[in-house]
Amino acid sequence: MNGTPEDRAGHRSWMRWLGHATTLISDRGTAVLTDPVLTARVAHLRRRRGPIPDDAVVAAADVVALSHLHADHLHLPSLRMLDGDVPIVLPRHAPDALPSLREFGARLIEVDAGDEVPMGDVVIRVVPAEHDGRRWRRGQHLTSALGYIVVGDSTTYFAGDTDLYADLGDWVREPDLALLPVGGWGPTLGAGHLNPVRAVTAAEMIGARRAVPIHYGTLWPIGLDRMRPGLFHDPGAEFVREAVEHGVAATELAPGDRIVIGDD
């Protein structure tokens, strides 16, 4: 497996938030890269905060976990930057919905909620997400959005993009770390998303031992700098304030920051 010598020797569990829904989760020396966006721009969205992930991030990834097909989560140019042997876990029938994915061939591992994928010394458990899984708003419903739980010495829940759903607490139980989306990339937040208040409810439903807000404060449409900027800057801090009021341990990170999992 990849990673630094310190990671391989000590096998401490940690997570680095790389902005938006891109995280690097390292457990037992295996590094899982989620929804990689490794560039300064995605279509009409520009990275407004935090460094562009460097070559060390690309080299560290042992496996990629893709939550759904939206371009701010499944970014083909970023996938092409990774080593050519890195497996890519993604929703069932994603290549049917987005034929460009077929260029990655045997690296693709298609999964459904309930599946488990052994990878190195960890297991990636697949859970549902309440979110539109299509690539395009008017496309066919060929595939679903998913979340993932990385199970090693610790358990880390990556929600991808989701809203609350009734049996969330049955699928995800007491993770050491929950990575919860609390915002978006524009001046509105539609159906299928958590805002800071609902994200705290999600943390309570799953009994998260610690939660970190993601999916906010990184990407913003070009030309909309003055359009409701609070939705860019504020969701992380609002989530942490709301979490403290509800007795949920929460930590706000800046893009590029790292947190040790279970080190409370």
PyRosetta script that sets phi, psi and omega in degrees:
from pyrosetta import init, pose_from_sequence

init()
pose = pose_from_sequence("MNGTPEDRAGHRSWMRWLGHATTLISDRGTAVLTDPVLTARVAHLRRRRGPIPDDAVVAAADVVALSHLHADHLHLPSLRMLDGDVPIVLPRHAPDALPSLREFGARLIEVDAGDEVPMGDVVIRVVPAEHDGRRWRRGQHLTSALGYIVVGDSTTYFAGDTDLYADLGDWVREPDLALLPVGGWGPTLGAGHLNPVRAVTAAEMIGARRAVPIHYGTLWPIGLDRMRPGLFHDPGAEFVREAVEHGVAATELAPGDRIVIGDD")
pose.set_psi(1, 156.4)
pose.set_omega(1, -179.4)
pose.set_phi(2, -81.6)
pose.set_psi(2, -168.0)
pose.set_omega(2, 179.4)
pose.set_phi(3, 109.9)
pose.set_psi(3, 170.7)
pose.set_omega(3, -179.0)
pose.set_phi(4, -76.7)
pose.set_psi(4, 158.5)
pose.set_omega(4, 176.5)
pose.set_phi(5, -56.3)
pose.set_psi(5, -36.9)
pose.set_omega(5, 178.7)
pose.set_phi(6, -62.2)
pose.set_psi(6, -42.1)
pose.set_omega(6, 178.9)
pose.set_phi(7, -63.7)
pose.set_psi(7, -43.2)
pose.set_omega(7, -177.4)
pose.set_phi(8, -67.8)
pose.set_psi(8, -36.0)
pose.set_omega(8, -177.7)
pose.set_phi(9, -77.3)
pose.set_psi(9, -46.8)
pose.set_omega(9, -174.7)
pose.set_phi(10, -85.7)
pose.set_psi(10, -28.2)
pose.set_omega(10, 179.7)
pose.set_phi(11, 55.0)
pose.set_psi(11, 31.6)
pose.set_omega(11, 173.9)
pose.set_phi(12, -71.8)
pose.set_psi(12, 143.4)
pose.set_omega(12, 179.6)
pose.set_phi(13, -85.6)
pose.set_psi(13, 132.9)
pose.set_omega(13, 177.5)
pose.set_phi(14, -151.2)
pose.set_psi(14, 165.6)
pose.set_omega(14, 177.2)
pose.set_phi(15, -137.0)
pose.set_psi(15, 136.6)
pose.set_omega(15, 172.8)
pose.set_phi(16, -116.6)
pose.set_psi(16, 125.5)
pose.set_omega(16, 176.0)
pose.set_phi(17, -86.2)
pose.set_psi(17, 123.7)
pose.set_omega(17, -176.0)
pose.set_phi(18, -105.2)
pose.set_psi(18, 9.8)
pose.set_omega(18, 179.7)
pose.set_phi(19, 104.8)
pose.set_psi(19, 146.1)
pose.set_omega(19, -179.2)
pose.set_phi(20, 52.9)
pose.set_psi(20, -124.8)
pose.set_omega(20, -179.7)
pose.set_phi(21, -103.0)
pose.set_psi(21, 14.0)
pose.set_omega(21, -179.7)
pose.set_phi(22, -89.8)
pose.set_psi(22, 117.9)
pose.set_omega(22, 177.2)
pose.set_phi(23, -134.5)
pose.set_psi(23, 155.2)
pose.set_omega(23, 172.6)
pose.set_phi(24, -118.5)
pose.set_psi(24, 114.5)
pose.set_omega(24, -177.5)
pose.set_phi(25, -107.0)
pose.set_psi(25, 120.3)
pose.set_omega(25, -178.9)
pose.set_phi(26, -116.1)
pose.set_psi(26, 124.5)
pose.set_omega(26, -179.7)
pose.set_phi(27, -147.2)
pose.set_psi(27, 130.2)
pose.set_omega(27, -178.4)
pose.set_phi(28, 54.4)
pose.set_psi(28, 33.5)
pose.set_omega(28, 177.7)
pose.set_phi(29, 77.9)
pose.set_psi(29, 5.6)
pose.set_omega(29, 176.9)
pose.set_phi(30, -107.3)
pose.set_psi(30, 130.2)
pose.set_omega(30, -175.1)
pose.set_phi(31, -110.5)
pose.set_psi(31, 121.8)
pose.set_omega(31, 179.7)
pose.set_phi(32, -106.9)
pose.set_psi(32, 120.8)
pose.set_omega(32, 179.6)
pose.set_phi(33, -101.5)
pose.set_psi(33, 121.9)
pose.set_omega(33, -176.4)
pose.set_phi(34, -101.0)
pose.set_psi(34, 139.3)
pose.set_omega(34, 171.9)
pose.set_phi(35, 36.3)
pose.set_psi(35, 61.7)
pose.set_omega(35, -171.0)
pose.set_phi(36, -69.1)
pose.set_psi(36, 123.5)
pose.set_omega(36, 165.3)
pose.set_phi(37, -120.0)
pose.set_psi(37, 107.5)
pose.set_omega(37, -168.8)
pose.set_phi(38, -115.5)
pose.set_psi(38, 20.1)
pose.set_omega(38, -175.4)
pose.set_phi(39, -125.7)
pose.set_psi(39, 174.2)
pose.set_omega(39, -179.7)
pose.set_phi(40, -81.5)
pose.set_psi(40, -14.4)
pose.set_omega(40, -173.4)
pose.set_phi(41, -150.7)
pose.set_psi(41, 145.0)
pose.set_omega(41, 173.6)
pose.set_phi(42, -129.7)
pose.set_psi(42, 106.3)
pose.set_omega(42, -177.7)
pose.set_phi(43, 51.5)
pose.set_psi(43, -118.4)
pose.set_omega(43, -177.3)
pose.set_phi(44, -88.7)
pose.set_psi(44, 5.0)
pose.set_omega(44, -178.9)
pose.set_phi(45, -100.8)
pose.set_psi(45, 138.3)
pose.set_omega(45, 178.6)
pose.set_phi(46, -118.5)
pose.set_psi(46, 141.2)
pose.set_omega(46, 175.3)
pose.set_phi(47, -71.0)
pose.set_psi(47, 120.0)
pose.set_omega(47, -176.0)
pose.set_phi(48, -107.1)
pose.set_psi(48, -10.1)
pose.set_omega(48, -175.5)
pose.set_phi(49, -150.5)
pose.set_psi(49, 140.3)
pose.set_omega(49, 176.7)
pose.set_phi(50, 86.3)
pose.set_psi(50, 158.7)
pose.set_omega(50, -178.5)
pose.set_phi(51, -75.7)
pose.set_psi(51, 153.0)
pose.set_omega(51, 169.4)
pose.set_phi(52, -68.7)
pose.set_psi(52, 129.9)
pose.set_omega(52, 179.5)
pose.set_phi(53, -53.3)
pose.set_psi(53, 136.3)
pose.set_omega(53, -173.0)
pose.set_phi(54, -92.3)
pose.set_psi(54, -177.4)
pose.set_omega(54, -176.7)
pose.set_phi(55, -62.7)
pose.set_psi(55, -27.8)
pose.set_omega(55, 179.9)
pose.set_phi(56, -64.6)
pose.set_psi(56, -35.7)
pose.set_omega(56, 177.1)
pose.set_phi(57, -65.2)
pose.set_psi(57, -46.5)
pose.set_omega(57, 179.5)
pose.set_phi(58, -58.9)
pose.set_psi(58, -44.4)
pose.set_omega(58, -177.3)
pose.set_phi(59, -69.6)
pose.set_psi(59, -26.8)
pose.set_omega(59, -175.4)
pose.set_phi(60, -76.2)
pose.set_psi(60, -24.6)
pose.set_omega(60, -171.0)
pose.set_phi(61, -67.1)
pose.set_psi(61, 125.7)
pose.set_omega(61, 173.2)
pose.set_phi(62, -95.5)
pose.set_psi(62, -26.2)
pose.set_omega(62, -178.5)
pose.set_phi(63, -157.5)
pose.set_psi(63, 148.4)
pose.set_omega(63, 175.7)
pose.set_phi(64, -109.5)
pose.set_psi(64, 139.1)
pose.set_omega(64, 173.7)
pose.set_phi(65, -118.9)
pose.set_psi(65, 116.9)
pose.set_omega(65, -179.2)
pose.set_phi(66, -104.4)
pose.set_psi(66, 127.2)
pose.set_omega(66, -175.6)
pose.set_phi(67, -82.0)
pose.set_psi(67, -37.8)
pose.set_omega(67, -179.5)
pose.set_phi(68, -167.6)
pose.set_psi(68, -177.0)
pose.set_omega(68, -165.7)
pose.set_phi(69, -93.1)
pose.set_psi(69, -6.2)
pose.set_omega(69, -180.0)
pose.set_phi(70, -57.5)
pose.set_psi(70, 145.0)
pose.set_omega(70, -169.6)
pose.set_phi(71, -65.6)
pose.set_psi(71, -21.5)
pose.set_omega(71, 176.7)
pose.set_phi(72, -83.8)
pose.set_psi(72, 1.8)
pose.set_omega(72, 176.1)
pose.set_phi(73, -122.1)
pose.set_psi(73, -42.1)
pose.set_omega(73, 175.6)
pose.set_phi(74, -110.3)
pose.set_psi(74, 96.1)
pose.set_omega(74, -174.2)
pose.set_phi(75, -110.3)
pose.set_psi(75, 104.2)
pose.set_omega(75, -173.6)
pose.set_phi(76, -58.1)
pose.set_psi(76, -43.8)
pose.set_omega(76, 178.3)
pose.set_phi(77, -58.9)
pose.set_psi(77, -35.3)
pose.set_omega(77, 178.2)
pose.set_phi(78, -70.1)
pose.set_psi(78, -40.4)
pose.set_omega(78, 177.5)
pose.set_phi(79, -61.0)
pose.set_psi(79, -34.9)
pose.set_omega(79, -179.4)
pose.set_phi(80, -70.8)
pose.set_psi(80, -16.5)
pose.set_omega(80, 179.4)
pose.set_phi(81, -79.5)
pose.set_psi(81, -16.8)
pose.set_omega(81, -175.4)
pose.set_phi(82, -79.4)
pose.set_psi(82, 160.7)
pose.set_omega(82, 176.3)
pose.set_phi(83, -56.9)
pose.set_psi(83, 146.9)
pose.set_omega(83, -172.4)
pose.set_phi(84, -72.3)
pose.set_psi(84, -3.1)
pose.set_omega(84, 178.8)
pose.set_phi(85, -112.7)
pose.set_psi(85, 8.7)
pose.set_omega(85, -178.4)
pose.set_phi(86, -77.4)
pose.set_psi(86, 121.3)
pose.set_omega(86, 177.8)
pose.set_phi(87, -65.4)
pose.set_psi(87, 151.2)
pose.set_omega(87, -179.5)
pose.set_phi(88, -126.0)
pose.set_psi(88, 111.1)
pose.set_omega(88, 177.6)
pose.set_phi(89, -89.4)
pose.set_psi(89, 130.4)
pose.set_omega(89, -175.1)
pose.set_phi(90, -155.5)
pose.set_psi(90, 164.5)
pose.set_omega(90, -176.1)
pose.set_phi(91, -62.0)
pose.set_psi(91, 146.8)
pose.set_omega(91, 177.1)
pose.set_phi(92, -54.8)
pose.set_psi(92, 137.0)
pose.set_omega(92, 178.2)
pose.set_phi(93, 72.0)
pose.set_psi(93, 10.1)
pose.set_omega(93, 176.8)
pose.set_phi(94, -58.4)
pose.set_psi(94, -40.4)
pose.set_omega(94, 178.5)
pose.set_phi(95, -66.4)
pose.set_psi(95, -24.5)
pose.set_omega(95, 175.5)
pose.set_phi(96, -70.4)
pose.set_psi(96, -37.0)
pose.set_omega(96, -179.8)
pose.set_phi(97, -78.3)
pose.set_psi(97, -29.5)
pose.set_omega(97, -178.7)
pose.set_phi(98, -134.3)
pose.set_psi(98, 84.3)
pose.set_omega(98, -174.2)
pose.set_phi(99, -56.8)
pose.set_psi(99, -22.6)
pose.set_omega(99, 178.1)
pose.set_phi(100, -58.7)
pose.set_psi(100, -23.5)
pose.set_omega(100, 179.7)
pose.set_phi(101, -65.2)
pose.set_psi(101, -21.3)
pose.set_omega(101, -175.7)
pose.set_phi(102, -65.6)
pose.set_psi(102, -15.2)
pose.set_omega(102, 176.6)
pose.set_phi(103, -63.9)
pose.set_psi(103, -19.7)
pose.set_omega(103, -179.1)
pose.set_phi(104, -88.0)
pose.set_psi(104, -5.8)
pose.set_omega(104, 168.1)
pose.set_phi(105, 52.2)
pose.set_psi(105, -127.5)
pose.set_omega(105, -173.2)
pose.set_phi(106, -70.3)
pose.set_psi(106, -8.5)
pose.set_omega(106, 177.8)
pose.set_phi(107, -70.7)
pose.set_psi(107, -20.0)
pose.set_omega(107, -175.6)
pose.set_phi(108, -77.4)
pose.set_psi(108, 130.8)
pose.set_omega(108, 175.3)
pose.set_phi(109, -120.2)
pose.set_psi(109, 103.6)
pose.set_omega(109, -177.1)
pose.set_phi(110, -84.5)
pose.set_psi(110, 134.3)
pose.set_omega(110, -173.9)
pose.set_phi(111, -136.6)
pose.set_psi(111, 160.4)
pose.set_omega(111, 172.8)
pose.set_phi(112, -120.6)
pose.set_psi(112, 162.2)
pose.set_omega(112, 173.0)
pose.set_phi(113, -56.2)
pose.set_psi(113, 133.6)
pose.set_omega(113, -177.5)
pose.set_phi(114, 102.5)
pose.set_psi(114, -16.7)
pose.set_omega(114, 178.7)
pose.set_phi(115, -75.3)
pose.set_psi(115, 158.1)
pose.set_omega(115, 172.8)
pose.set_phi(116, -130.2)
pose.set_psi(116, 134.7)
pose.set_omega(116, -177.4)
pose.set_phi(117, -120.8)
pose.set_psi(117, 107.9)
pose.set_omega(117, 173.1)
pose.set_phi(118, -68.9)
pose.set_psi(118, 136.2)
pose.set_omega(118, -178.7)
pose.set_phi(119, -148.9)
pose.set_psi(119, 111.1)
pose.set_omega(119, -174.2)
pose.set_phi(120, 61.4)
pose.set_psi(120, -127.3)
pose.set_omega(120, 180.0)
pose.set_phi(121, -104.0)
pose.set_psi(121, 16.6)
pose.set_omega(121, 175.7)
pose.set_phi(122, -122.7)
pose.set_psi(122, 168.8)
pose.set_omega(122, 173.8)
pose.set_phi(123, -122.7)
pose.set_psi(123, 134.8)
pose.set_omega(123, 176.6)
pose.set_phi(124, -102.1)
pose.set_psi(124, 112.7)
pose.set_omega(124, 177.5)
pose.set_phi(125, -93.6)
pose.set_psi(125, 139.3)
pose.set_omega(125, -174.7)
pose.set_phi(126, -105.1)
pose.set_psi(126, 130.2)
pose.set_omega(126, -178.0)
pose.set_phi(127, -129.6)
pose.set_psi(127, 160.7)
pose.set_omega(127, -179.6)
pose.set_phi(128, -71.0)
pose.set_psi(128, 164.9)
pose.set_omega(128, 169.7)
pose.set_phi(129, -138.3)
pose.set_psi(129, 145.5)
pose.set_omega(129, 178.5)
pose.set_phi(130, -97.2)
pose.set_psi(130, 87.3)
pose.set_omega(130, -174.0)
pose.set_phi(131, -163.8)
pose.set_psi(131, 151.5)
pose.set_omega(131, 178.1)
pose.set_phi(132, -68.9)
pose.set_psi(132, 115.8)
pose.set_omega(132, -175.7)
pose.set_phi(133, -87.4)
pose.set_psi(133, 0.5)
pose.set_omega(133, -177.4)
pose.set_phi(134, -74.5)
pose.set_psi(134, 155.9)
pose.set_omega(134, 174.5)
pose.set_phi(135, -73.4)
pose.set_psi(135, -43.2)
pose.set_omega(135, -177.7)
pose.set_phi(136, -120.2)
pose.set_psi(136, 146.1)
pose.set_omega(136, -172.3)
pose.set_phi(137, -57.1)
pose.set_psi(137, -34.6)
pose.set_omega(137, -177.9)
pose.set_phi(138, -104.9)
pose.set_psi(138, 17.0)
pose.set_omega(138, 179.1)
pose.set_phi(139, -79.3)
pose.set_psi(139, 174.5)
pose.set_omega(139, 177.9)
pose.set_phi(140, -73.4)
pose.set_psi(140, 150.2)
pose.set_omega(140, 176.8)
pose.set_phi(141, -84.0)
pose.set_psi(141, 81.9)
pose.set_omega(141, -177.3)
pose.set_phi(142, -98.8)
pose.set_psi(142, -18.5)
pose.set_omega(142, -175.0)
pose.set_phi(143, -149.3)
pose.set_psi(143, 165.8)
pose.set_omega(143, -174.9)
pose.set_phi(144, -116.8)
pose.set_psi(144, 156.0)
pose.set_omega(144, 170.6)
pose.set_phi(145, -78.2)
pose.set_psi(145, 149.9)
pose.set_omega(145, -176.6)
pose.set_phi(146, -136.5)
pose.set_psi(146, 163.3)
pose.set_omega(146, 166.8)
pose.set_phi(147, -121.6)
pose.set_psi(147, 170.4)
pose.set_omega(147, -176.8)
pose.set_phi(148, -138.3)
pose.set_psi(148, 146.7)
pose.set_omega(148, 172.2)
pose.set_phi(149, -119.6)
pose.set_psi(149, 120.7)
pose.set_omega(149, 176.7)
pose.set_phi(150, -91.9)
pose.set_psi(150, 118.9)
pose.set_omega(150, -174.7)
pose.set_phi(151, -113.6)
pose.set_psi(151, 117.2)
pose.set_omega(151, 176.1)
pose.set_phi(152, -146.0)
pose.set_psi(152, -125.0)
pose.set_omega(152, 171.9)
pose.set_phi(153, -67.8)
pose.set_psi(153, -26.2)
pose.set_omega(153, 175.9)
pose.set_phi(154, -125.5)
pose.set_psi(154, 173.4)
pose.set_omega(154, 172.3)
pose.set_phi(155, -121.0)
pose.set_psi(155, 128.3)
pose.set_omega(155, -178.9)
pose.set_phi(156, -124.7)
pose.set_psi(156, 123.1)
pose.set_omega(156, 179.4)
pose.set_phi(157, -99.2)
pose.set_psi(157, 119.2)
pose.set_omega(157, 173.8)
pose.set_phi(158, -105.5)
pose.set_psi(158, 111.8)
pose.set_omega(158, -173.3)
pose.set_phi(159, -80.6)
pose.set_psi(159, -14.3)
pose.set_omega(159, -175.6)
pose.set_phi(160, 68.6)
pose.set_psi(160, -110.5)
pose.set_omega(160, 174.4)
pose.set_phi(161, -138.0)
pose.set_psi(161, 123.1)
pose.set_omega(161, -174.6)
pose.set_phi(162, -158.5)
pose.set_psi(162, 161.8)
pose.set_omega(162, 165.1)
pose.set_phi(163, -110.7)
pose.set_psi(163, 178.9)
pose.set_omega(163, 176.3)
pose.set_phi(164, -66.0)
pose.set_psi(164, 146.6)
pose.set_omega(164, 169.0)
pose.set_phi(165, -141.6)
pose.set_psi(165, 157.1)
pose.set_omega(165, -163.7)
pose.set_phi(166, -58.8)
pose.set_psi(166, -41.5)
pose.set_omega(166, -174.9)
pose.set_phi(167, -103.5)
pose.set_psi(167, 25.3)
pose.set_omega(167, 176.9)
pose.set_phi(168, -53.6)
pose.set_psi(168, -43.9)
pose.set_omega(168, -178.5)
pose.set_phi(169, -68.3)
pose.set_psi(169, -15.5)
pose.set_omega(169, 174.5)
pose.set_phi(170, -83.4)
pose.set_psi(170, -34.4)
pose.set_omega(170, -179.9)
pose.set_phi(171, -78.3)
pose.set_psi(171, -35.6)
pose.set_omega(171, -175.3)
pose.set_phi(172, -124.1)
pose.set_psi(172, 118.9)
pose.set_omega(172, -174.6)
pose.set_phi(173, -128.5)
pose.set_psi(173, 115.7)
pose.set_omega(173, 171.0)
pose.set_phi(174, 49.7)
pose.set_psi(174, 54.6)
pose.set_omega(174, 175.0)
pose.set_phi(175, -68.5)
pose.set_psi(175, 149.8)
pose.set_omega(175, 175.0)
pose.set_phi(176, -65.9)
pose.set_psi(176, -33.5)
pose.set_omega(176, 179.3)
pose.set_phi(177, -141.9)
pose.set_psi(177, 131.8)
pose.set_omega(177, 175.6)
pose.set_phi(178, -116.6)
pose.set_psi(178, 125.6)
pose.set_omega(178, 177.4)
pose.set_phi(179, -101.9)
pose.set_psi(179, 105.7)
pose.set_omega(179, -167.6)
pose.set_phi(180, -115.8)
pose.set_psi(180, 129.2)
pose.set_omega(180, 176.3)
pose.set_phi(181, -70.2)
pose.set_psi(181, 133.7)
pose.set_omega(181, -176.3)
pose.set_phi(182, -125.6)
pose.set_psi(182, 0.5)
pose.set_omega(182, -177.9)
pose.set_phi(183, -158.5)
pose.set_psi(183, -146.8)
pose.set_omega(183, -177.8)
pose.set_phi(184, -154.9)
pose.set_psi(184, -146.8)
pose.set_omega(184, -178.3)
pose.set_phi(185, -128.5)
pose.set_psi(185, 14.4)
pose.set_omega(185, -178.7)
pose.set_phi(186, -151.9)
pose.set_psi(186, -176.4)
pose.set_omega(186, -173.4)
pose.set_phi(187, -77.0)
pose.set_psi(187, 2.2)
pose.set_omega(187, 174.3)
pose.set_phi(188, -134.1)
pose.set_psi(188, 160.2)
pose.set_omega(188, 178.7)
pose.set_phi(189, -134.7)
pose.set_psi(189, 106.2)
pose.set_omega(189, -173.3)
pose.set_phi(190, -87.4)
pose.set_psi(190, -167.1)
pose.set_omega(190, -179.6)
pose.set_phi(191, -62.7)
pose.set_psi(191, 152.7)
pose.set_omega(191, 178.1)
pose.set_phi(192, 84.2)
pose.set_psi(192, 17.5)
pose.set_omega(192, 179.0)
pose.set_phi(193, -128.0)
pose.set_psi(193, 152.4)
pose.set_omega(193, 168.7)
pose.set_phi(194, -94.1)
pose.set_psi(194, 137.7)
pose.set_omega(194, 166.1)
pose.set_phi(195, -98.9)
pose.set_psi(195, 178.0)
pose.set_omega(195, -176.3)
pose.set_phi(196, -57.0)
pose.set_psi(196, -39.1)
pose.set_omega(196, -178.0)
pose.set_phi(197, -68.7)
pose.set_psi(197, -46.9)
pose.set_omega(197, -179.7)
pose.set_phi(198, -68.4)
pose.set_psi(198, -29.7)
pose.set_omega(198, 177.0)
pose.set_phi(199, -65.4)
pose.set_psi(199, -36.1)
pose.set_omega(199, 174.7)
pose.set_phi(200, -65.3)
pose.set_psi(200, -39.8)
pose.set_omega(200, 175.4)
pose.set_phi(201, -59.4)
pose.set_psi(201, -41.8)
pose.set_omega(201, 177.5)
pose.set_phi(202, -60.6)
pose.set_psi(202, -44.7)
pose.set_omega(202, 179.4)
pose.set_phi(203, -60.3)
pose.set_psi(203, -38.4)
pose.set_omega(203, 177.6)
pose.set_phi(204, -68.5)
pose.set_psi(204, -42.2)
pose.set_omega(204, -178.7)
pose.set_phi(205, -59.7)
pose.set_psi(205, -37.2)
pose.set_omega(205, -176.3)
pose.set_phi(206, -94.6)
pose.set_psi(206, -5.7)
pose.set_omega(206, -179.5)
pose.set_phi(207, 66.7)
pose.set_psi(207, 40.4)
pose.set_omega(207, -177.3)
pose.set_phi(208, -62.5)
pose.set_psi(208, 133.4)
pose.set_omega(208, 177.8)
pose.set_phi(209, -75.5)
pose.set_psi(209, -29.5)
pose.set_omega(209, 172.0)
pose.set_phi(210, -154.1)
pose.set_psi(210, 146.2)
pose.set_omega(210, 179.9)
pose.set_phi(211, -127.9)
pose.set_psi(211, 144.9)
pose.set_omega(211, 176.1)
pose.set_phi(212, -126.3)
pose.set_psi(212, 128.0)
pose.set_omega(212, 177.9)
pose.set_phi(213, -76.8)
pose.set_psi(213, 137.5)
pose.set_omega(213, 176.5)
pose.set_phi(214, -134.6)
pose.set_psi(214, -177.1)
pose.set_omega(214, 175.0)
pose.set_phi(215, 62.7)
pose.set_psi(215, 47.6)
pose.set_omega(215, 175.8)
pose.set_phi(216, -163.6)
pose.set_psi(216, 162.1)
pose.set_omega(216, 166.2)
pose.set_phi(217, 62.8)
pose.set_psi(217, 26.8)
pose.set_omega(217, 178.1)
pose.set_phi(218, -130.2)
pose.set_psi(218, -55.6)
pose.set_omega(218, -177.0)
pose.set_phi(219, -104.2)
pose.set_psi(219, 140.6)
pose.set_omega(219, 179.3)
pose.set_phi(220, -150.2)
pose.set_psi(220, 142.5)
pose.set_omega(220, -177.4)
pose.set_phi(221, -62.4)
pose.set_psi(221, 140.4)
pose.set_omega(221, 175.4)
pose.set_phi(222, -62.6)
pose.set_psi(222, 131.1)
pose.set_omega(222, 178.0)
pose.set_phi(223, 91.1)
pose.set_psi(223, -3.6)
pose.set_omega(223, -178.5)
pose.set_phi(224, -114.4)
pose.set_psi(224, 32.1)
pose.set_omega(224, -176.8)
pose.set_phi(225, -57.3)
pose.set_psi(225, -36.0)
pose.set_omega(225, -175.6)
pose.set_phi(226, -98.6)
pose.set_psi(226, 7.0)
pose.set_omega(226, -177.5)
pose.set_phi(227, -90.6)
pose.set_psi(227, 102.9)
pose.set_omega(227, 178.0)
pose.set_phi(228, 47.9)
pose.set_psi(228, 57.3)
pose.set_omega(228, -176.0)
pose.set_phi(229, -62.1)
pose.set_psi(229, -19.5)
pose.set_omega(229, 177.0)
pose.set_phi(230, -59.8)
pose.set_psi(230, -31.0)
pose.set_omega(230, 178.6)
pose.set_phi(231, -71.1)
pose.set_psi(231, -16.3)
pose.set_omega(231, 173.7)
pose.set_phi(232, -86.2)
pose.set_psi(232, -48.4)
pose.set_omega(232, -169.5)
pose.set_phi(233, -86.4)
pose.set_psi(233, -33.6)
pose.set_omega(233, -161.3)
pose.set_phi(234, -92.6)
pose.set_psi(234, -23.9)
pose.set_omega(234, -168.8)
pose.set_phi(235, -59.1)
pose.set_psi(235, -36.7)
pose.set_omega(235, -178.7)
pose.set_phi(236, -63.5)
pose.set_psi(236, -49.5)
pose.set_omega(236, 179.7)
pose.set_phi(237, -65.7)
pose.set_psi(237, -37.4)
pose.set_omega(237, 177.7)
pose.set_phi(238, -63.4)
pose.set_psi(238, -40.5)
pose.set_omega(238, 177.5)
pose.set_phi(239, -61.3)
pose.set_psi(239, -46.1)
pose.set_omega(239, -178.3)
pose.set_phi(240, -63.7)
pose.set_psi(240, -42.1)
pose.set_omega(240, 178.1)
pose.set_phi(241, -60.8)
pose.set_psi(241, -46.1)
pose.set_omega(241, -179.5)
pose.set_phi(242, -64.9)
pose.set_psi(242, -38.9)
pose.set_omega(242, 179.4)
pose.set_phi(243, -63.1)
pose.set_psi(243, -44.9)
pose.set_omega(243, 179.6)
pose.set_phi(244, -59.1)
pose.set_psi(244, -40.9)
pose.set_omega(244, 179.3)
pose.set_phi(245, -64.2)
pose.set_psi(245, -25.6)
pose.set_omega(245, -179.2)
pose.set_phi(246, -102.5)
pose.set_psi(246, 10.3)
pose.set_omega(246, 177.2)
pose.set_phi(247, 73.4)
pose.set_psi(247, 23.4)
pose.set_omega(247, 178.8)
pose.set_phi(248, -101.8)
pose.set_psi(248, 126.1)
pose.set_omega(248, 177.1)
pose.set_phi(249, -70.2)
pose.set_psi(249, 127.6)
pose.set_omega(249, -176.8)
pose.set_phi(250, -145.6)
pose.set_psi(250, 148.5)
pose.set_omega(250, -179.4)
pose.set_phi(251, -135.0)
pose.set_psi(251, 127.2)
pose.set_omega(251, 174.1)
pose.set_phi(252, -91.7)
pose.set_psi(252, 129.3)
pose.set_omega(252, 177.5)
pose.set_phi(253, -110.3)
pose.set_psi(253, 158.5)
pose.set_omega(253, 166.4)
pose.set_phi(254, -96.7)
pose.set_psi(254, 150.3)
pose.set_omega(254, 178.3)
pose.set_phi(255, -53.3)
pose.set_psi(255, 128.6)
pose.set_omega(255, -176.4)
pose.set_phi(256, 103.5)
pose.set_psi(256, -18.7)
pose.set_omega(256, -178.9)
pose.set_phi(257, -72.3)
pose.set_psi(257, 154.2)
pose.set_omega(257, -179.2)
pose.set_phi(258, -123.3)
pose.set_psi(258, 145.0)
pose.set_omega(258, 176.6)
pose.set_phi(259, -130.6)
pose.set_psi(259, 137.1)
pose.set_omega(259, 174.0)
pose.set_phi(260, -80.9)
pose.set_psi(260, 132.1)
pose.set_omega(260, -175.1)
pose.set_phi(261, -84.1)
pose.set_psi(261, 130.4)
pose.set_omega(261, 178.7)
pose.set_phi(262, 78.8)
pose.set_psi(262, 8.9)
pose.set_omega(262, -178.5)
pose.set_phi(263, -97.0)
pose.set_psi(263, 66.5)
pose.set_omega(263, -176.7)
pose.set_phi(264, -98.3)
pose.dump_pdb("model.pdb")
